[in-house]
Amino acid sequence: MSFDRALRCRECGREYPLNPIYSCEFCFGPLEVAYDYDGIRDAVTRETISRGPKTLWRYAEFLPCDPAYKVDIGTGYTPLIRADRLAKAVGLDTLWVKNDTVNPSWSFKDRVVSVAIARARQFGFTAMACASTGNLANSVAAHSAAAGMECFVFIPNDLEQGKVVGSAIYRPTLVMVEGSYDDVNRLCSELSAQYPWAFVNINVRPYYAEGSRTLGFEVAEQLGWRTPDHVVAPMASGSLFTKIWKGFQEFHKVGLIDEPHTRMSGAQALGCSPISTAYEARTLNFVPQKPNTIARSLAIGNPADGYYALKQMQETNGGAAMATDAEIVDGIKLLAETEGIFAETAGGVTVACLKKLVASGFIRRDEETVAFITGAGLKTLEAVVDEIEEPLRVPARTERFAEALAARQAALVGAAGGR
Amino acid sequence: MAAKHVRLTFSPELIKAPLIYQMGHEFKVVTNIRMADVEQSVGWVVLELTGEADEIERSLTWVREHGVRVDDATLGDVVEG
């Protein structure tokens, strides 16, 4: 059973019926789902949740859709891993990595799309659509295929092959749009008004965005029904960042955990950092930017939830940081080499920013921290393909292998000595 | 008649320019400010424009040419990662 009650404007508080709409008619503020928390409180306990499926549907009572319409390809309840080696490398006593790379289409977008497609089916839509540079497209195409729904995916025409194939394999109608990033944005905004499709982050956005709260629910449950001292999460539109915190607050509201005092910090790439830049300038008004970064999954120059992300940092005594492309690559490598997790560029941004926030003293060594890793590295191979160590190339003879190994070890010792 | 909701972002050197007033005089569009926040270093205005669709587009091209950034008022970027 679902306990969604209405859509409410985040600015003026006006309420609307649960329809496929996304902005307030009066002030144009974004709409958000409002819930009957008393109903949820009566319906769930730690025990009922613990007995649920090992997917995000264990939190079905908190989701704004009737689970009868779900398309379950196994999203959610991903591992929370104690990351001692990474903790040591960055200078923390206790660090956890929420590893969302292991979702069905290898990113956290499966969470938001799970909710969007269930709600779209409940509304009676027969076609799904989205505009994306990769992760969202992959997830919408995969879920639509599993549901047997029509799917329209709009992508910029200069996308890397891996991302194109990662959507095309599910056989959506794939549209490569000629023009700039802004042109793709404009076209898709206009199309959403003309076609009777569920555009996941336009007309069903209020429902879609709610899926990210499950990351907060899972972390709280996996830590033993409590919240960490500090969170570091990537920011694109800022939605994921704000919904993790909303998840913590809601678990408290229905009596599942104590009041959260987590400090929420966000991570962006320097080449697309409207939110982090505004944080540094101590203003809630960000200036939109033209993205130019290898972290394309975070390349949202005009973030819809930027203001709310900044407000949340202020309210939780959190902060923000930004990472250069070189630091992003180093972050990907550090996570892989210390914890065995291969993240896409957004993960590199999170690790690089975590490192900076600890180094500056903003995150204290004794703060128990959770870093959110939201997508898998095989999606962005080109970011690191020139950065990996050359393999040893040897004929199939033992003595030649021994020679090559000795030469490599000598080179490593030499390099270490030269530092 | 068409209506469009846009967010205009002004850089510091443009904050004092009466561009919205001029838009309403240069083009046959009705400008209606719905939300705004203007600081010393940056300012934004959420504007409702009504008029013929072509005229609205011409007015937005004009304001872009003056260096103002024009975005969708409610959604932010539609292309996601």
Interface residues (C-beta under 8 A of the other chain):
Chain A: E11 Y22 S23 C27 F28 G29 P30 K109 C130 A131 S132 T133 G134 N135 L136 F154 P156 Y181 V184 N185 C188 S189 S192 F199 N201 I202 R205 A236 S237 A281 T283 N285 V287 P288 R296 S297 L298 A299 I300 G301 N302 P303 A304 D305 G306 A346
Chain B: H5 R7 T9 S11 R34 M35 D37 E39 S41 V42 G43 W44 V46 R69 D71 D72 A73 T74 L75 G76 D77 V78 V79 E80 G81
